[in-house]
Each structure stands twice: as structure tokens, then as C-alpha cells.
Amino acid sequence: MIHTEELLVNHRNEIQRVAVMGSGTMGMGIAAACAQTGCEVLLLDIKQQFAEQAVERMLAGRSPALDDPAKQKLITTGSFDSDLHKVADADWLCEAIVEDLDKKRDLFTRLEAARSDGSVISTNTSGIPLRSICEGMPERLQRDIFVTHFFNPVKVMRLMELVPGAQATPEATQKLARFCGERLGKGVVYAKDTVNFIGNRIGCFWMFVGLHAGRAARADGLTIETADALLSAPVGLPATGLYGLVDLIGLDIMDLVGKNLEANLAAFDPGMAYVRLPAEELAMLQRGQLGRKSGGGFYRVTKKADGSKLKETFDIAAQSWRESVPVTLDPAHSDLKSLLYSDGLECRFAWDVISATCCYAAELVPEISDDIVNIDRAMRWGFNWQRGPFELIDALDPTEFSARLATEGRPVPHMLSALKESGAHGFYTNEGFLGLDGAFHPLPPE
């Protein structure tokens, strides 16, 4: 019998040659990340010209995907029709083509016939179930297939969600996780083959809940600027806040995400109540007011006659633009607990959004992940949260958090009930983290 320790040594440097199928934004980023570490990379697309152009783009812009121009020589380009046989030399085959199930299945069928024994193969899909991609395919593929969901831009974002196929072997899983973690420097979290995996499942819930809560709060006088100020530094989230992040993503993408969730979530999933854009945001979408990509969404920046820049906010009630107003929050609500456990419009809005998100995450174990650590790390590494949902609950004091839920007549998530039964005061202690078995386990290294 081979022990785990021996596997870690014997397979440590197995991935040296990588084949990336698809040279769009994600494929280009993955190929560049691999070349930067010294891997030989084969980059294929429908036409070789597309792959060649992607290699040129790797050195473009203020933050090029490839830091070392000399590493370009490690990348060979080609086309699916002429060069697919070359994947036989690759240790890892990564598919990053368009999100179309039939096209992915066709490509995987061709890749399976061309690849060598011992190689691992993955898809970078963010919305198509892995089981749908590999259903009915050969047993060898089933043993070696994964989702490797990188976040964009690949060079910058630490998170990589790894979803093993239902029959994937431990050896193949360890090999791919080790390469992405140690060689590429990614924060690997283990997710399951569920809609939107971990980061986007919780992150999109947070955004949709925020938009719906924001609609109600705006009716009571909360401004968009104040909402973003509340849902940023005070709760440990990025400075974009809610509306700034939606502007960055685009209402068109948010609408597509919502439709995908509506089609794939279980009918009883709490997220089903929020998958559609509120009426005001839907009207913005329909008139093309999408966000930064369209020149403005909730915010826009224009040039004044003197050349200076003017930041404006869209007043949804008045349906007109106005100059953005700087926000100074009440100093009494400067820390997380005082903000979320106090009264008033601002505090209630922040509590509604954060508590709903934390409760949702606390009900998704073990559906999307077998433990709380992968969930917290996914939100920190993928959405730049300072604390993941369970770390937020610990900061708020789980006993107080549960009591507030009970006072409001809201159900207490099963992970909070498990924490209470354990007798511990938090999901994380000096002993480690709370597992599904009610015991505490050592934290895996980051």
C-alpha cells in the first residue's frame, strides 16, 4: 500500500507540460500563469491566429498577464483541427472555451482520444455541471477529470476552486491541487459539483440580497453612496461596496447569473427568492444602463469642461444623474458589532444583508463544501472579503447572532445549532475548526 506521504513525494513534479484549449480571457490567463512558472504550454483555439493574438496580448496593458517576456518562448500555438494530437505530450489539459455544453462535450471526446495515460484534464466552466460534461464518457476520463475554476484576472486572483469528478482518483486530485497551489501559487479550495460552486454561489447571493434590501432601504431614504459605504470597510468588504461591484460586473451579467441560478437551484433554496433583478435594476438593464462597460450604471465618471473628472450617481427615484456625495458614517457604528447590532436605517440595512448571507452559507455545508474552511477561504480569496461568513459570525459572537435571529423569528442554521451543541464559543478555536461531526479539526495550511 502507498501512503499519502509517499504520494506527495512521488508525484510532486509530475505536471511540467500544459495544454490549454481556448485563448480567450481565461485561457490566455491560465496559459500565461503556467508559462510564467517555467512550464511548456500548448495554446490551442479554433484558429491558430486567435492563439497567436492571445500570446501577444499577454504582454499588453498596464498589468500584463505574463511578467517575463522571455517566457513567451515556452508557449506554442496551434488550432484544434491541425494540432490537437499534440496534447499527448501534456501532463494537464485545461479546457477554457465558450460556455456551451455540446461544444465542451465534443472537445472532451476528442481530447480523451488524444491524451496520454497519467495526464489530468479539466474544464474552467463556471456554470455548466461537470457531470453533464462527462456523462457517458470513458472510464479513464472519469478518473482524471475536474473543474479548475480560476477567477479573473488569473494573474491577480488567488482563488482556484477545484471540483473533482465523481470518480476522480485521490492521486489525480492531489497532483492537480498541488500543481495549482504550489507551482501556480493559487489558493485551492475544494468545492462540489453544484451551481456556481462556492465563491459565486455565496457572492452572488450577497449581491442579489443586497439589491433587494437596497430597494426597500432606498424607499426609506438610504442613498446608494451610503449603502456602498456600509457594505465595504465597516464589514470588511472591498471598497466597491455593493453597487460599485455590480457596476464592475454589469447588470447584463447579473441577469444571466440570476437566470442560471433560477434554472438550477432547488425550489426550496433560499436563494430562489432573490434570483431576479428588482424592477428598477431591470429597467436599467433594458435601457442599456449596465455599468462601467456602458459608460454608467449606478455611477458614472465624466470629464468637465476644465478637464477634471466628475463622479455622478444615478438617482433611481428621480431617474436622473446627480453629483456623488461623500459619505461619513456614524462613528458610533465604526466596528462590526456596533453597526450590525444597533438600530436605525443604516444598521438595519447592513444587518439584513450580512445576516442573510451568513445564514445562507451556514446552511450550505455540506452541499457545496464538506467544511467551513473552504467556504471562508473562497470568499476571502475570490471576493477579497477580510472574513468569510463563519469568521464573520465568530466576530459577531455566535450566541448573540443566534439570539438576534430567534428574536426576529428567523430559523437558526444547522451549523449554528451544531456549534451550540459542541459547547464551543466559535467556529474557530485554538483546536481548529468545527467539523460536521461536531468535533474540532486542525486547520489545513493556506
DRENDO-1510 file (C-alpha; in Angstrom, 1 decimal, always signed):
<recs>
REC; n; res; u; v; w
REC; 1; MET; +0.0; +0.0; +0.0 .
REC; 2; ILE; +1.2; +3.5; -0.9 .
REC; 3; HIS; +0.8; +6.0; +2.0 .
REC; 4; THR; -0.4; +9.6; +1.4 .
REC; 5; GLU; +3.1; +10.9; +2.4 .
REC; 6; GLU; +4.6; +8.8; -0.4 .
REC; 7; LEU; +2.1; +10.0; -2.9 .
REC; 8; LEU; +3.0; +13.6; -2.1 .
REC; 9; VAL; +6.7; +12.9; -2.8 .
REC; 10; ASN; +6.4; +10.6; -5.8 .
REC; 11; HIS; +4.0; +12.9; -7.7 .
REC; 12; ARG; +5.4; +16.2; -6.7 .
REC; 13; ASN; +6.7; +17.4; -10.0 .
REC; 14; GLU; +4.5; +15.5; -12.4 .
REC; 15; ILE; +2.9; +18.4; -14.2 .
REC; 16; GLN; +5.5; +20.1; -16.4 .
REC; 17; ARG; +3.7; +20.4; -19.7 .
REC; 18; VAL; +0.3; +22.1; -20.0 .
REC; 19; ALA; -2.2; +22.2; -22.9 .
REC; 20; VAL; -4.8; +25.0; -22.8 .
REC; 21; MET; -7.8; +24.8; -25.1 .
REC; 22; GLY; -9.3; +28.2; -25.8 .
REC; 23; SER; -7.3; +31.5; -25.9 .
REC; 24; GLY; -9.9; +33.9; -24.6 .
REC; 25; THR; -9.5; +35.9; -21.4 .
REC; 26; MET; -9.4; +32.9; -19.1 .
REC; 27; GLY; -7.5; +30.6; -21.4 .
REC; 28; MET; -4.9; +33.3; -22.0 .
REC; 29; GLY; -4.6; +34.0; -18.3 .
REC; 30; ILE; -4.1; +30.3; -17.4 .
REC; 31; ALA; -1.6; +29.8; -20.2 .
REC; 32; ALA; +0.4; +32.8; -19.1 .
REC; 33; ALA; +0.4; +31.7; -15.4 .
REC; 34; CYS; +1.8; +28.3; -16.4 .
REC; 35; ALA; +4.4; +29.7; -18.7 .
REC; 36; GLN; +5.5; +32.2; -16.0 .
REC; 37; THR; +6.4; +29.3; -13.7 .
REC; 38; GLY; +8.5; +27.7; -16.5 .
REC; 39; CYS; +6.0; +25.2; -17.8 .
REC; 40; GLU; +5.9; +24.3; -21.5 .
REC; 41; VAL; +2.5; +25.4; -22.8 .
REC; 42; LEU; +0.5; +24.4; -25.8 .
REC; 43; LEU; -2.3; +27.0; -26.5 .
REC; 44; LEU; -4.9; +26.0; -29.0 .
REC; 45; ASP; -8.0; +27.6; -30.4 .
REC; 46; ILE; -10.4; +27.3; -33.4 .
REC; 47; LYS; -7.8; +29.2; -35.5 .
REC; 48; GLN; -4.1; +29.4; -34.7 .
REC; 49; GLN; -4.3; +33.1; -35.4 .
REC; 50; PHE; -6.5; +33.5; -32.3 .
REC; 51; ALA; -4.0; +31.8; -30.1 .
REC; 52; GLU; -1.1; +33.8; -31.6 .
REC; 53; GLN; -3.0; +37.0; -30.8 .
REC; 54; ALA; -3.6; +35.9; -27.3 .
REC; 55; VAL; +0.1; +35.4; -26.8 .
REC; 56; GLU; +0.7; +39.0; -28.0 .
REC; 57; ARG; -2.0; +40.2; -25.5 .
REC; 58; MET; -0.1; +38.6; -22.6 .
REC; 59; LEU; +2.4; +41.4; -22.7 .
REC; 60; ALA; -0.1; +44.2; -23.3 .
REC; 61; GLY; -1.6; +46.7; -20.8 .
REC; 62; ARG; -0.5; +48.1; -17.5 .
REC; 63; SER; -0.7; +44.7; -15.8 .
REC; 64; PRO; +0.4; +42.2; -18.4 .
REC; 65; ALA; -0.7; +38.6; -17.9 .
REC; 66; LEU; +3.0; +37.5; -18.4 .
REC; 67; ASP; +5.6; +39.3; -16.3 .
REC; 68; ASP; +8.6; +37.9; -18.1 .
REC; 69; PRO; +8.6; +38.5; -21.8 .
REC; 70; ALA; +11.2; +35.8; -22.3 .
REC; 71; LYS; +8.7; +33.2; -21.1 .
REC; 72; GLN; +6.7; +33.7; -24.3 .
REC; 73; LYS; +9.1; +31.2; -26.0 .
REC; 74; LEU; +7.6; +28.5; -23.8 .
REC; 75; ILE; +4.2; +28.9; -25.4 .
REC; 76; THR; +3.4; +27.0; -28.7 .
REC; 77; THR; +0.2; +27.9; -30.5 .
REC; 78; GLY; -2.0; +25.8; -32.8 .
REC; 79; SER; -5.6; +25.0; -33.8 .
REC; 80; PHE; -8.0; +22.3; -32.8 .
REC; 81; ASP; -8.2; +20.8; -36.2 .
REC; 82; SER; -4.4; +20.7; -37.0 .
REC; 83; ASP; -2.7; +20.3; -33.6 .
REC; 84; LEU; -5.0; +18.6; -31.2 .
REC; 85; HIS; -2.8; +15.5; -31.4 .
REC; 86; LYS; +0.0; +17.4; -29.6 .
REC; 87; VAL; -1.9; +17.2; -26.3 .
REC; 88; ALA; -0.4; +13.7; -26.0 .
REC; 89; ASP; +2.7; +15.4; -24.6 .
REC; 90; ALA; +0.7; +17.4; -21.9 .
REC; 91; ASP; +0.5; +16.4; -18.2 .
REC; 92; TRP; -2.5; +18.7; -17.7 .
REC; 93; LEU; -5.1; +19.5; -20.3 .
REC; 94; CYS; -7.3; +22.6; -19.4 .
REC; 95; GLU; -10.4; +23.4; -21.5 .
REC; 96; ALA; -11.4; +27.1; -21.4 .
REC; 97; ILE; -13.7; +27.5; -24.4 .
REC; 98; VAL; -17.2; +29.1; -24.6 .
REC; 99; GLU; -19.8; +28.1; -22.1 .
REC; 100; ASP; -21.7; +25.7; -24.4 .
REC; 101; LEU; -22.3; +22.1; -23.2 .
REC; 102; ASP; -22.4; +20.5; -26.6 .
REC; 103; LYS; -19.1; +22.2; -27.7 .
REC; 104; LYS; -17.4; +21.2; -24.5 .
REC; 105; ARG; -18.5; +17.6; -24.8 .
REC; 106; ASP; -17.4; +17.4; -28.4 .
REC; 107; LEU; -14.0; +18.8; -27.4 .
REC; 108; PHE; -13.6; +16.5; -24.4 .
REC; 109; THR; -14.4; +13.5; -26.6 .
REC; 110; ARG; -11.6; +14.5; -29.0 .
REC; 111; LEU; -9.2; +15.3; -26.1 .
REC; 112; GLU; -9.8; +11.9; -24.5 .
REC; 113; ALA; -8.8; +10.1; -27.7 .
REC; 114; ALA; -5.6; +12.2; -28.0 .
REC; 115; ARG; -4.3; +12.5; -24.4 .
REC; 116; SER; -1.8; +10.1; -22.7 .
REC; 117; ASP; -2.3; +7.9; -19.7 .
REC; 118; GLY; -1.4; +9.7; -16.5 .
REC; 119; SER; -2.5; +13.1; -17.6 .
REC; 120; VAL; -5.2; +15.1; -15.8 .
REC; 121; ILE; -7.9; +17.0; -17.7 .
REC; 122; SER; -10.1; +19.9; -16.5 .
REC; 123; THR; -12.7; +22.5; -17.5 .
REC; 124; ASN; -12.7; +26.1; -16.4 .
REC; 125; THR; -16.5; +26.2; -16.6 .
REC; 126; SER; -18.3; +28.5; -14.1 .
REC; 127; GLY; -21.9; +27.4; -14.9 .
REC; 128; ILE; -22.1; +24.0; -16.5 .
REC; 129; PRO; -22.2; +21.0; -14.2 .
REC; 130; LEU; -19.2; +18.7; -14.6 .
REC; 131; ARG; -21.4; +15.6; -14.5 .
REC; 132; SER; -23.2; +16.9; -17.6 .
REC; 133; ILE; -19.8; +17.4; -19.4 .
REC; 134; CYS; -18.5; +13.9; -18.8 .
REC; 135; GLU; -21.7; +11.9; -18.7 .
REC; 136; GLY; -21.3; +8.6; -20.5 .
REC; 137; MET; -17.7; +9.2; -21.3 .
REC; 138; PRO; -14.9; +6.6; -20.9 .
REC; 139; GLU; -13.9; +5.4; -17.5 .
REC; 140; ARG; -10.3; +6.7; -18.0 .
REC; 141; LEU; -11.7; +10.2; -18.4 .
REC; 142; GLN; -13.9; +9.9; -15.4 .
REC; 143; ARG; -10.9; +9.1; -13.2 .
REC; 144; ASP; -8.9; +12.1; -14.3 .
REC; 145; ILE; -11.5; +14.9; -14.8 .
REC; 146; PHE; -12.0; +18.1; -12.8 .
REC; 147; VAL; -13.3; +21.6; -12.8 .
REC; 148; THR; -10.4; +24.1; -12.2 .
REC; 149; HIS; -12.4; +27.3; -11.8 .
REC; 150; PHE; -9.9; +30.2; -11.8 .
REC; 151; PHE; -11.1; +33.7; -11.0 .
REC; 152; ASN; -10.4; +36.6; -13.4 .
REC; 153; PRO; -7.8; +38.0; -13.8 .
REC; 154; VAL; -5.9; +34.8; -13.3 .
REC; 155; LYS; -2.7; +36.5; -12.5 .
REC; 156; VAL; -4.2; +38.6; -9.7 .
REC; 157; MET; -6.9; +36.5; -8.1 .
REC; 158; ARG; -5.7; +33.9; -5.7 .
REC; 159; LEU; -8.8; +31.6; -5.6 .
REC; 160; MET; -9.0; +28.5; -7.7 .
REC; 161; GLU; -11.9; +26.2; -7.0 .
REC; 162; LEU; -11.2; +22.5; -7.6 .
REC; 163; VAL; -14.1; +20.2; -8.2 .
REC; 164; PRO; -13.2; +16.5; -8.7 .
REC; 165; GLY; -15.3; +14.4; -10.9 .
REC; 166; ALA; -17.5; +11.8; -9.1 .
REC; 167; GLN; -14.9; +9.1; -9.9 .
REC; 168; ALA; -11.7; +11.2; -9.8 .
REC; 169; THR; -8.9; +9.3; -8.1 .
REC; 170; PRO; -7.1; +10.7; -5.0 .
REC; 171; GLU; -3.8; +10.6; -6.8 .
REC; 172; ALA; -5.1; +12.7; -9.7 .
REC; 173; THR; -6.7; +15.1; -7.3 .
REC; 174; GLN; -3.6; +15.6; -5.2 .
REC; 175; LYS; -1.4; +16.1; -8.3 .
REC; 176; LEU; -3.6; +18.8; -9.8 .
REC; 177; ALA; -4.2; +20.5; -6.4 .
REC; 178; ARG; -0.5; +20.5; -5.6 .
REC; 179; PHE; +0.4; +22.0; -9.0 .
REC; 180; CYS; -2.1; +24.8; -8.8 .
REC; 181; GLY; -1.3; +25.5; -5.2 .
REC; 182; GLU; +2.5; +25.1; -5.1 .
REC; 183; ARG; +3.5; +25.9; -8.7 .
REC; 184; LEU; +0.9; +28.5; -9.7 .
REC; 185; GLY; +0.6; +29.9; -6.2 .
REC; 186; LYS; -3.2; +29.7; -6.0 .
REC; 187; GLY; -5.4; +29.3; -3.0 .
REC; 188; VAL; -7.0; +25.9; -3.8 .
REC; 189; VAL; -10.4; +25.3; -2.2 .
REC; 190; TYR; -12.3; +22.0; -2.7 .
REC; 191; ALA; -15.8; +22.6; -4.0 .
REC; 192; LYS; -18.6; +20.2; -5.2 .
REC; 193; ASP; -20.3; +19.9; -8.5 .
REC; 194; THR; -23.1; +22.4; -7.6 .
REC; 195; VAL; -24.3; +25.5; -9.3 .
REC; 196; ASN; -21.8; +28.3; -9.1 .
REC; 197; PHE; -19.6; +26.2; -6.8 .
REC; 198; ILE; -18.6; +28.1; -3.6 .
REC; 199; GLY; -17.5; +31.7; -4.2 .
REC; 200; ASN; -20.1; +32.7; -6.8 .
REC; 201; ARG; -22.9; +30.8; -5.0 .
REC; 202; ILE; -22.4; +32.9; -1.9 .
REC; 203; GLY; -21.1; +36.0; -3.5 .
REC; 204; CYS; -24.0; +36.3; -6.0 .
REC; 205; PHE; -26.5; +35.6; -3.2 .
REC; 206; TRP; -24.9; +38.5; -1.3 .
REC; 207; MET; -25.3; +40.8; -4.3 .
REC; 208; PHE; -28.8; +39.8; -5.1 .
REC; 209; VAL; -29.9; +40.1; -1.5 .
REC; 210; GLY; -28.2; +43.5; -1.3 .
REC; 211; LEU; -30.0; +44.8; -4.4 .
REC; 212; HIS; -33.4; +43.7; -3.0 .
REC; 213; ALA; -32.6; +45.0; +0.5 .
REC; 214; GLY; -31.3; +48.2; -1.1 .
REC; 215; ARG; -34.6; +48.8; -2.9 .
REC; 216; ALA; -36.5; +48.7; +0.4 .
REC; 217; ALA; -33.9; +50.9; +2.1 .
REC; 218; ARG; -33.9; +53.5; -0.7 .
REC; 219; ALA; -37.6; +53.9; -0.2 .
REC; 220; ASP; -36.8; +54.9; +3.4 .
REC; 221; GLY; -34.1; +57.4; +2.3 .
REC; 222; LEU; -30.9; +55.4; +2.1 .
REC; 223; THR; -28.6; +56.6; -0.7 .
REC; 224; ILE; -26.6; +54.4; -3.0 .
REC; 225; GLU; -23.4; +56.0; -1.7 .
REC; 226; THR; -24.3; +55.2; +1.9 .
REC; 227; ALA; -25.2; +51.6; +1.0 .
REC; 228; ASP; -21.8; +51.2; -0.5 .
REC; 229; ALA; -20.1; +52.8; +2.4 .
REC; 230; LEU; -21.9; +50.4; +4.8 .
REC; 231; LEU; -21.1; +47.3; +2.8 .
REC; 232; SER; -17.4; +47.9; +2.5 .
REC; 233; ALA; -14.9; +48.8; +5.1 .
REC; 234; PRO; -17.2; +48.5; +8.2 .
REC; 235; VAL; -18.0; +44.9; +7.4 .
REC; 236; GLY; -14.6; +44.0; +5.9 .
REC; 237; LEU; -15.6; +44.0; +2.3 .
REC; 238; PRO; -13.9; +45.7; -0.7 .
REC; 239; ALA; -14.2; +49.5; -1.3 .
REC; 240; THR; -16.5; +49.0; -4.3 .
REC; 241; GLY; -19.3; +48.1; -1.9 .
REC; 242; LEU; -22.5; +46.6; -3.5 .
REC; 243; TYR; -23.5; +49.0; -6.3 .
REC; 244; GLY; -19.9; +49.6; -7.3 .
REC; 245; LEU; -19.3; +45.9; -7.6 .
REC; 246; VAL; -22.5; +45.4; -9.7 .
REC; 247; ASP; -21.3; +48.3; -11.9 .
REC; 248; LEU; -18.0; +46.4; -12.4 .
REC; 249; ILE; -19.7; +43.1; -13.2 .
REC; 250; GLY; -22.5; +44.6; -15.3 .
REC; 251; LEU; -26.3; +44.2; -14.9 .
REC; 252; ASP; -26.4; +42.1; -18.0 .
REC; 253; ILE; -24.1; +39.5; -16.4 .
REC; 254; MET; -26.0; +39.7; -13.1 .
REC; 255; ASP; -29.2; +39.0; -15.1 .
REC; 256; LEU; -27.6; +35.9; -16.7 .
REC; 257; VAL; -26.3; +34.7; -13.4 .
REC; 258; GLY; -29.8; +35.1; -11.9 .
REC; 259; LYS; -31.4; +33.1; -14.7 .
REC; 260; ASN; -28.8; +30.3; -14.3 .
REC; 261; LEU; -29.5; +30.2; -10.6 .
REC; 262; GLU; -33.2; +30.1; -11.2 .
REC; 263; ALA; -32.8; +27.2; -13.6 .
REC; 264; ASN; -30.5; +25.2; -11.3 .
REC; 265; LEU; -31.3; +25.9; -7.7 .
REC; 266; ALA; -33.7; +23.6; -5.8 .
REC; 267; ALA; -37.2; +25.1; -5.4 .
REC; 268; PHE; -36.7; +25.3; -1.6 .
REC; 269; ASP; -33.3; +27.1; -1.8 .
REC; 270; PRO; -33.5; +30.5; +0.0 .
REC; 271; GLY; -31.6; +32.0; -2.9 .
REC; 272; MET; -34.7; +31.4; -5.2 .
REC; 273; ALA; -36.4; +34.5; -3.6 .
REC; 274; TYR; -33.7; +36.8; -4.9 .
REC; 275; VAL; -32.6; +35.5; -8.3 .
REC; 276; ARG; -34.4; +38.2; -10.3 .
REC; 277; LEU; -33.3; +41.8; -10.6 .
REC; 278; PRO; -35.6; +44.3; -8.7 .
REC; 279; ALA; -37.8; +46.3; -11.0 .
REC; 280; GLU; -35.6; +49.4; -11.0 .
REC; 281; GLU; -32.5; +47.5; -11.9 .
REC; 282; LEU; -34.3; +45.5; -14.6 .
REC; 283; ALA; -35.4; +48.8; -16.1 .
REC; 284; MET; -31.8; +50.0; -16.1 .
REC; 285; LEU; -30.8; +46.7; -17.9 .
REC; 286; GLN; -33.5; +47.1; -20.5 .
REC; 287; ARG; -32.3; +50.6; -21.5 .
REC; 288; GLY; -28.7; +49.5; -21.6 .
REC; 289; GLN; -27.5; +51.2; -18.4 .
REC; 290; LEU; -25.3; +48.3; -17.5 .
REC; 291; GLY; -22.4; +49.7; -15.5 .
REC; 292; ARG; -18.9; +50.6; -16.4 .
REC; 293; LYS; -19.0; +48.8; -19.7 .
REC; 294; SER; -21.8; +51.0; -21.0 .
REC; 295; GLY; -20.4; +54.3; -19.6 .
REC; 296; GLY; -22.5; +54.2; -16.4 .
REC; 297; GLY; -24.8; +52.2; -14.2 .
REC; 298; PHE; -25.3; +53.3; -10.7 .
REC; 299; TYR; -22.2; +55.5; -11.0 .
REC; 300; ARG; -20.5; +57.2; -13.9 .
REC; 301; VAL; -17.4; +59.4; -14.3 .
REC; 302; THR; -17.4; +62.2; -16.9 .
REC; 303; LYS; -15.0; +64.9; -17.8 .
REC; 304; LYS; -15.8; +68.5; -17.1 .
REC; 305; ALA; -15.0; +71.4; -19.4 .
REC; 306; ASP; -11.8; +72.1; -17.4 .
REC; 307; GLY; -10.6; +68.6; -17.9 .
REC; 308; SER; -11.3; +67.4; -14.4 .
REC; 309; LYS; -13.4; +64.4; -13.6 .
REC; 310; LEU; -16.9; +64.4; -12.2 .
REC; 311; LYS; -18.3; +61.3; -10.4 .
REC; 312; GLU; -22.1; +61.1; -10.6 .
REC; 313; THR; -24.6; +58.8; -9.0 .
REC; 314; PHE; -27.9; +57.7; -10.7 .
REC; 315; ASP; -30.8; +58.8; -8.5 .
REC; 316; ILE; -33.2; +55.9; -9.1 .
REC; 317; ALA; -36.2; +57.6; -7.6 .
REC; 318; ALA; -35.7; +60.8; -9.7 .
REC; 319; GLN; -34.4; +58.8; -12.8 .
REC; 320; SER; -31.6; +61.4; -13.2 .
REC; 321; TRP; -27.9; +61.8; -12.6 .
REC; 322; ARG; -26.6; +63.9; -9.7 .
REC; 323; GLU; -23.1; +64.6; -8.3 .
REC; 324; SER; -21.9; +61.9; -6.0 .
REC; 325; VAL; -21.9; +62.8; -2.3 .
REC; 326; PRO; -19.1; +61.7; +0.0 .
REC; 327; VAL; -20.4; +59.7; +3.0 .
REC; 328; THR; -19.3; +59.9; +6.6 .
REC; 329; LEU; -20.7; +57.1; +8.7 .
REC; 330; ASP; -21.7; +57.5; +12.3 .
REC; 331; PRO; -18.6; +56.9; +14.5 .
REC; 332; ALA; -20.7; +55.0; +16.9 .
REC; 333; HIS; -21.0; +52.3; +14.3 .
REC; 334; SER; -17.3; +52.1; +13.5 .
REC; 335; ASP; -16.9; +48.4; +14.4 .
REC; 336; LEU; -18.8; +45.3; +13.1 .
REC; 337; LYS; -20.9; +44.5; +16.2 .
REC; 338; SER; -21.9; +48.1; +16.9 .
REC; 339; LEU; -23.0; +48.5; +13.3 .
REC; 340; LEU; -25.0; +45.3; +12.9 .
REC; 341; TYR; -26.5; +45.1; +16.4 .
REC; 342; SER; -27.7; +48.7; +16.5 .
REC; 343; ASP; -31.0; +50.3; +15.5 .
REC; 344; GLY; -31.7; +52.7; +12.6 .
REC; 345; LEU; -32.0; +52.5; +8.9 .
REC; 346; GLU; -28.3; +52.1; +8.1 .
REC; 347; CYS; -27.7; +49.4; +10.7 .
REC; 348; ARG; -30.8; +47.5; +9.7 .
REC; 349; PHE; -29.8; +47.5; +6.1 .
REC; 350; ALA; -26.3; +46.2; +6.9 .
REC; 351; TRP; -27.7; +43.6; +9.2 .
REC; 352; ASP; -30.3; +42.4; +6.7 .
REC; 353; VAL; -27.7; +41.8; +4.0 .
REC; 354; ILE; -24.9; +40.4; +6.1 .
REC; 355; SER; -27.0; +38.2; +8.3 .
REC; 356; ALA; -28.9; +36.7; +5.3 .
REC; 357; THR; -25.6; +35.9; +3.6 .
REC; 358; CYS; -24.1; +34.3; +6.7 .
REC; 359; CYS; -27.2; +32.2; +7.3 .
REC; 360; TYR; -27.2; +31.1; +3.7 .
REC; 361; ALA; -23.6; +30.0; +3.9 .
REC; 362; ALA; -24.3; +28.2; +7.2 .
REC; 363; GLU; -27.0; +26.1; +5.5 .
REC; 364; LEU; -24.8; +25.2; +2.5 .
REC; 365; VAL; -22.5; +22.8; +4.4 .
REC; 366; PRO; -22.1; +20.0; +3.2 .
REC; 367; GLU; -24.0; +20.8; +0.0 .
REC; 368; ILE; -21.3; +23.0; -1.6 .
REC; 369; SER; -18.3; +22.0; +0.6 .
REC; 370; ASP; -17.6; +19.5; +3.3 .
REC; 371; ASP; -16.3; +22.1; +5.7 .
REC; 372; ILE; -16.5; +25.7; +6.7 .
REC; 373; VAL; -12.8; +26.4; +5.9 .
REC; 374; ASN; -13.2; +26.0; +2.1 .
REC; 375; ILE; -16.2; +28.4; +2.2 .
REC; 376; ASP; -14.4; +31.1; +4.3 .
REC; 377; ARG; -11.3; +30.9; +2.1 .
REC; 378; ALA; -13.3; +31.0; -1.1 .
REC; 379; MET; -14.8; +34.3; +0.0 .
REC; 380; ARG; -11.5; +35.8; +1.2 .
REC; 381; TRP; -9.5; +34.7; -1.9 .
REC; 382; GLY; -12.2; +35.1; -4.5 .
REC; 383; PHE; -14.1; +38.2; -3.4 .
REC; 384; ASN; -11.4; +39.9; -1.2 .
REC; 385; TRP; -13.5; +39.7; +2.0 .
REC; 386; GLN; -11.5; +40.2; +5.1 .
REC; 387; ARG; -13.5; +37.5; +6.8 .
REC; 388; GLY; -15.5; +34.6; +5.4 .
REC; 389; PRO; -19.1; +34.0; +6.5 .
REC; 390; PHE; -18.2; +31.8; +9.5 .
REC; 391; GLU; -15.4; +34.1; +10.5 .
REC; 392; LEU; -18.0; +37.0; +10.4 .
REC; 393; ILE; -20.3; +35.1; +12.7 .
REC; 394; ASP; -17.5; +34.4; +15.1 .
REC; 395; ALA; -16.7; +38.2; +15.1 .
REC; 396; LEU; -20.4; +38.9; +15.8 .
REC; 397; ASP; -20.5; +36.3; +18.6 .
REC; 398; PRO; -22.5; +33.2; +17.5 .
REC; 399; THR; -24.6; +33.3; +20.6 .
REC; 400; GLU; -25.7; +36.9; +20.0 .
REC; 401; PHE; -26.1; +36.2; +16.3 .
REC; 402; SER; -28.5; +33.2; +17.0 .
REC; 403; ALA; -30.4; +35.2; +19.6 .
REC; 404; ARG; -31.0; +38.0; +17.1 .
REC; 405; LEU; -32.3; +35.6; +14.6 .
REC; 406; ALA; -34.6; +34.0; +17.1 .
REC; 407; THR; -35.9; +37.4; +18.2 .
REC; 408; GLU; -36.8; +38.1; +14.5 .
REC; 409; GLY; -38.5; +34.7; +14.1 .
REC; 410; ARG; -35.9; +33.5; +11.7 .
REC; 411; PRO; -34.6; +29.9; +11.6 .
REC; 412; VAL; -31.2; +29.2; +13.1 .
REC; 413; PRO; -29.0; +27.5; +10.5 .
REC; 414; HIS; -27.9; +23.9; +11.3 .
REC; 415; MET; -24.2; +24.8; +11.6 .
REC; 416; LEU; -25.0; +27.3; +14.3 .
REC; 417; SER; -27.1; +24.6; +16.1 .
REC; 418; ALA; -24.1; +22.2; +15.7 .
REC; 419; LEU; -21.8; +24.9; +17.2 .
REC; 420; LYS; -24.2; +25.3; +20.2 .
REC; 421; GLU; -24.2; +21.6; +20.8 .
REC; 422; SER; -20.4; +21.4; +20.7 .
REC; 423; GLY; -20.2; +23.8; +23.6 .
REC; 424; ALA; -17.6; +26.0; +21.9 .
REC; 425; HIS; -17.9; +29.7; +21.6 .
REC; 426; GLY; -16.9; +30.0; +17.9 .
REC; 427; PHE; -16.5; +28.1; +14.7 .
REC; 428; TYR; -12.7; +28.6; +15.0 .
REC; 429; THR; -10.8; +27.9; +18.3 .
REC; 430; ASN; -7.3; +27.1; +19.3 .
REC; 431; GLU; -8.1; +23.5; +18.5 .
REC; 432; GLY; -9.0; +24.2; +14.9 .
REC; 433; PHE; -12.4; +24.5; +13.1 .
REC; 434; LEU; -15.8; +22.9; +13.8 .
REC; 435; GLY; -16.5; +19.9; +11.5 .
REC; 436; LEU; -19.7; +18.3; +10.5 .
REC; 437; ASP; -19.1; +15.7; +13.1 .
REC; 438; GLY; -19.3; +18.2; +15.9 .
REC; 439; ALA; -15.6; +17.9; +16.7 .
REC; 440; PHE; -12.8; +20.4; +16.0 .
REC; 441; HIS; -10.1; +19.6; +13.4 .
REC; 442; PRO; -6.7; +21.2; +12.7 .
REC; 443; LEU; -6.7; +23.9; +10.1 .
REC; 444; PRO; -5.2; +22.9; +6.8 .
REC; 445; PRO; -2.3; +25.1; +5.6 .
REC; 446; GLU; -3.2; +28.1; +3.4 .
</recs>
